Amino acid sequence: MSFFGLDCVRKKEEELERNLRANDREYNLSFKYATNAIKTSKYNLFTFLPLNLFEQFQRIANAYFLFLLVLQVIPQISSLSWFTTVVPLVLVLSVTAAKDATDDINRHRSDNQVNNRKAQVLIGRKLRSEKWMDVQAGDIIKLENNQFVTADLLLLSSSEPLNLVYIETAELDGETNLKVRQALPVTGDLGDDIEKLADFDGEVRCEPPNNRLDRFAGTLTCDGQKYSLDNEKILLRGCTLRNTGWCFGLVLFGGPETKLMQNCGKSTFKRTSIDRLMNVLVLCIFGFLAFMCSVLAIGNWFWEVNEGSQFTAFLPRQDGTDAGVSAFLTFWSYVIILNTVVPISLYVSVEIIRLGNSFYIDWDRAMYYARSDTPAEARTTTLNEELGQIKYVFSDKTGTLTQNIMTFNKCTINGKSYGDVYDYTGQRLDITEFILLYNINLFLGK
């Protein structure tokens, strides 16, 4: 049933401890650990229509027109054909659904691109090229320089002295400075010997999947000895291997159980400030509409009491209908007649503006980064107006908010000067004895 996106099956029992063996898929599969496939999309072919309609009817105007449609099928109060409500409502829902479907198709493409990346996995005493989504917990994989880390790994060995590796964690914490990880000496001796790695049968017991990026606790049992594991021996998914020829790692967590995906959470329906504002405005308009209909219903009650009996010749009353019932039915009739007061087309206008803004973002040359040939890309058309709307800024240091770029100006090596010196107007100066003495005196305050 997970294929249909429904959680009607019994949930997996909460994992208290992760237990796995290297190079033993049969043993590891008995625990039903998650594969390395990820899913960030919200819908599939079967769940798109019900889930998308549920999200759209959370908008007050859409819910109002659905309620209005129900009123129009009641003959006692309906004064307009139900087609007058169905057509605009279906148009609004269709336009929004088409936009949401386009966004989710892009998410599916991104997921497929990531899941179909290739990784070198040790299977059958040979390194084989496997898709990321086919990697299992307990597999040993090989990473090379500048490659993304496939899953959360226990570092086994590397090409660097002392089994060190250097990783970039920009995808996790935004830091571009390299961090160092080191393997245990007992696993570092395996090196890149495929036979030794294939015979490695170490057993890992560690904490269950969680979203703590700065903490890890576990033990490795190898040759009857236990070794403690901490965060300094773990490579997390989302990191990039730098300045390291190669390394081997044991998969501990894959796919949705990795710390990166644990921090992502589920894809939810995000509501922007404009959406919330429109809901408030529509509620105010609906309140005004209810007030007008109430005044008209009260006026109908007074008219029925005072003048209605004189018009029964050509407006005959049905049996059991008095002034109060007539006023009640009149209230709902005016709700139907005055339905145009509620601006259902406002949502369509906003969606079209958002779609246009997404194209402008993609076309913006000022947001193009020529050094890496990276243009701006609007990956969703739902949250464009939230760009730049900053309410809180949390920073642990100034480097998080600045870009530090050092530019070479001038240096002296063994008495020889390198580089040029410029004055305050940007003109190049020739270094003479006079200028040098002038700058020294200026520095000394003379």
N, C-alpha and C positions, 0 to 999 in steps of 0.2 A: 504493500500500500504506500510505501514511501515514494514510489514512482509517481503516484498521483498527488503527492504533496500533502497527504493526509496523515495525521498522527493518531490514527485510531488503533494501532497495535500497541501492545504492552511495552512500556518504555524499558530500556535496558537498565539493569540494576546499577546503582551508583558505584563507580569504581573507587576502591579505597587504596589500591596499590597496583602499580604497573609491574608485571612480571613477564619477562621475555628472554629467549635464548637466541644467540647469534647463529645464523645459518640453519635455522630449524623452523621452516614455515609451517609444517604440520602442527608442531607444538604451539606456535604463536596464534595460528588460526583458531585454535580451540577457545581462545579468549574473546574472539570476535572483535578485535581491535579495528578501528576505522582505517580504511585505505588512505592513500595520499591524494585522492581526488577532492577538489574543493567545489563549492557551489555558492555563488554570491547572487545569483538571479532570484527573483521573487516568485515567478510564475513558471508553469509549464503548460503544455497544450491543453490539459484537462482542468487545471485550476485557474487559468487566466480569467475566464468570464465571471465565475462567482466571486473570486477574491477582488478583482478589479471593480466590479459593481458594488461590492461591500465597501470598498474604500471611497468610491465616488459618492455614495449615498451618505457618507459622513459629512458631506458639504450640505449646509442647511438648505440652499436653494434647490438642489437636486431632490432632497428628501421632501421638501414642500411640494414640488411638482408631482412627485409620486403620490403623495397624499391627495393632491388635487385630482389626479387621474382616478383614484378610487372614488372620490366624490362624484365625478362625472358619470360614472356607470350606475349611479342611483337615480332612477327616473323622477322621483318626487322632488329633487332639488336641482337636477342638472338642467341648465339653460343653454349650454353649448355642447357641441359634439366632442366626444373624447379625442377625435383626431387633432383638434386644436392644441391639445396638450402633448399628445404622444409624439407628434412630428418634431417640435423643438426639443423635447426631452431626449428623444433618440439621437437627434443631431448632436446635441451637447455631449451625451455619453459616448457616442461614436468617435467624435474628434478627440476627446480626452483618452479614450481607450486606445486609439491608434498611436497617439504620442507615447503612452505608457508602454505599449507593445514594442515600439521602436527602441525605447530605452532598455527594455529587458532583453531584447534580441542582442543589443550590444553587450550586455552583461554576459549572456550565453556565449557569445563569440570570445569575449575575454577569458571566460572560464575554460573554454575548449582550447584556447591558445596556451594557457598555463598548464592544463592537464596533459596536453600532448607534447610538452617539452620532453627532450630525451635525457636520460640519466644512465650512467654506467653502473649496472648492478651485478654483483657477484652471484651467479646462478650456475649450479652444476660445475663448479671449479673453474668457471670462465667468466670474464667480464662481458656482459651482454648489454646492448642498448635497449632500454625499456622506457616506456612512457611514464611520466611522473605519476599518473593516476594508478599505475599498476604496481607501484612500490609498496611493500608491506612492512609492518613493524618487524624488526629483527633482521632485515636485509642489510648487507654491507654494500655501500656504494662508494664510488670514486668521484671526487671533485677535482677540477683543474682550475688554474688561475683565471680570475675574472668570471667565474661561473656563479650563478645563484645557488644558495644552499637549498637542496631539494626538500628536506623535511627537518624536524628537530633531531639532531644527530649527537651521538657520543663520539668524540674525536678518538680515533684509534692510532693513527700514525700520519706523518707528513714528510715532505721532502726537505724541510728546514732542520737545522741543527737543534737538538734538544726537543724535537717533535713539536715545534711551535708553528702556529698558523696565524695569519693576519687577516682580519675580517673588517668589512665596512658595514655598519649597522644603520645606515641612513634610512632604510625602509622601516626600521623599528622605532628609533628614537630621534631621527633627524641629525644625528652626529655623523660628520664626514671623516673625523679623525679615526685612524685605524686602531682596532683593539686586538689584543693578543690572547690566544687560547693555547693551551698546552695539553698534550695527551699524557696518559699514565706511562711510566717507563715500561711496564709489563706489556702493554699493547704497542708502544712505540717501537719495540724490537721486531714487530711483525713487518715493518717497512712496507714495501710494495711487492713483497713476495706473495703471489696469488695462492700458492700451495699452503703457505702458513696461514694466510687469511681465511682460506676455505676450511682449514682444520680448526680454526678458532671457534670454541664452543662456550664462550663466557656467558654467564647468566646475570642479567641486570634486574635489580629490584629498586624501584624508585617511586616517587610521588605520582599521583594520578594527574591527568591533564588539568592545567590551570592557566591563568593569564598573568602570572607573575614573571616578568621578564628578567628580574634581577636576582632570582633565587632558584636553586635546584638542589634537591637532596636525594641521594640514592647510593647504592653499593653495587660493585661489580665483583662477582665470584669467578675466579679463574684459577685453575690448577689447585683447587682446595684453599686458596687464599682470598680474603675479602679486601677490597680496596674502596675507599670512600670517594664519592663523586660529588662535585659541586658545580657551580655555574661556570667556572673557568675551564671546564672540560667539555662544554656543550656548545654546539653550533646550532643556532636557531634559524628556522625558515625565514626568509626575507633578507638574510645577510648575504654579502657578496665576498667571495674569496679574493684577496689581494696579495700581491708580492709573494705568492706561495705557488710552487710548481704544481703540486698535487697533494691530496690528502685522502684518507679513507675514514669513513664514519659508519657507525651502527645506528640504524633508524630506531628512535625511541617513540616518537609521536608522529603521526602522519595526518595530512588533510585537515579536517575540522578540529582535530585534537592538538594541533600545534599551537604554540603560545601566540603566534601571529593571528591565527584565525580565532582563537579564544578571546582575543581583545577586540576583534571586529564585531562580534555579536551577530544577531540575525538582521536581515534586511527588513526594515520597517517602513511604514508609510510616513514620510517626513512632511510636516506641515510648515510652510514658511510663514513669516510675519504677515505677508500680504493675504495669504489664505485665511489666517486667523482674523485679520481685519475685515475681510469680506464677509466672513461668517457673522461677525458682530454687526456689520452694517445690514446684512440681510435680516438678521433677527430684529433689528430696530425697524426696518421696513415692514416686516411681518407684524410687529406689534402695532404699527400705524394702520396697517390693513385691517387687523382685528378690531381696532378702535373704530374705524370707519364703518365696518360691517355691523358692529354692535349698535352704533348710532342709527344706522338704517333699519336694523331689525327692531329697535325700540320704536322708531317712527312707524314701522309697519304695524306694530302691536297697537299703537294709539289709533292709527287709521282704521284697523279692523274693528276696534271697540266702538269708535264713534261713527264711522262712515261706511264700514264694510257691509253692513246689513242692507244698505240701499242699492248695492250693486250686485246682489245675488241673482238678478234677472239674467245678466249676461256674464257674470263671474260666479257660477254656482259653487258652493262649498261642498267638499266631500263630507260624508258622514264621519263624525268624531273629530272633525277639525275645528278647533276654536282659535281665538286670537293668539294664545300662547304658542300653540303648535305651528301656526302660520308664521309667527315671528322667528321661531327656531329654524324652520325650513328656509325662510328668507335670508337668515344670516349666512347659511352655507351657500345659498344661491349667489349672494353677492361676493362671497369668497371666490367662487368660480368666475364670475363676471369680471372682477377686478384683479384677476391673476397677473395681468401685465404689469402691475405695480412692482412685482418682484422681478429683478433683472436677471433672468437665467442666462441671457446672452453675455453677461459680464464675464462669466467663467470662460466662455469660448474666446472672448477678446483677450483675456489674460494669457490663455494658453498659446494663442497665436503670437502675442508679444514675446513670450518666453522662447518660443521656437525661433523667432527672428533674432533674439538676443544671442542664442546659441550659435547661429550662423555668423553673427558679427564677431563673436569671440574667436571662432575658427579663422576668420579672415583678418583679424587684427595683426598688422605687421609689427606694431610696437610690442606685442607679446611673443614675437618669434625670437628664439634663441639660436642665432646662427652658428655658434661654436659647436653645438651638438646636433644642429639641424632638427630642432624640436619646436614645432609650432604649438600654440595653445589649442587645447581640445576640450570641448564641452561634452563631458561624458553623460550628462543628464540634462534634461530641459525642465526639470522641476524646481531646482534650487538656484537658478541663475541670479535672481534678485537678492540673494543672501550674500553674494560676493562683496567683501569689504564691510559688511555689517558686523563689526567687532564690538562685543560688549565687555568681555573680560580678556586680559592678557596675563598669562602666567609664564614667568621666566625664571630660570635658576641662575642665569648669568647673562651678561650683556652680549656674549658671543652668539647666543641663540637668535638675537634680533638684528645682528649686523653681519656684513660680509667682509671678511678681512682679506684684502688683496694688497700684497707688498710689491712695490715697483722699484726696480733698481735705478738709483740715481748716479752715484759715484763712489768709488773706493780707491784706495791706494795699497798696492802690494809691492813690497820691497823698494819703496821709494818711487814707484812709477804710478802715475795717476791714470785711472780708467773711468770713462764716462764723461758726460757733459754737465755743466752747471748753467742754470738759467736764472735770470733775475725775475722780479715780481711781475714784469710785463710779458714774460714768456720768451724773451730774447736770450740766445745762447751767448755766454761770456767766455772769453779766453782767460785761463788762469794765469795771472801775472803776480809778481811779487807784491805789487801795490794792492791788488784786490785781496790777496791772501792776508797781508798785514791789516788791511781795513776790516776784514771779517773777524780776525783775532781780536783786534781792539774793540769791535762792536760786541763781541761775545764777553769780553772782560769788563765792558761798561765804561770804557775810556772814551 
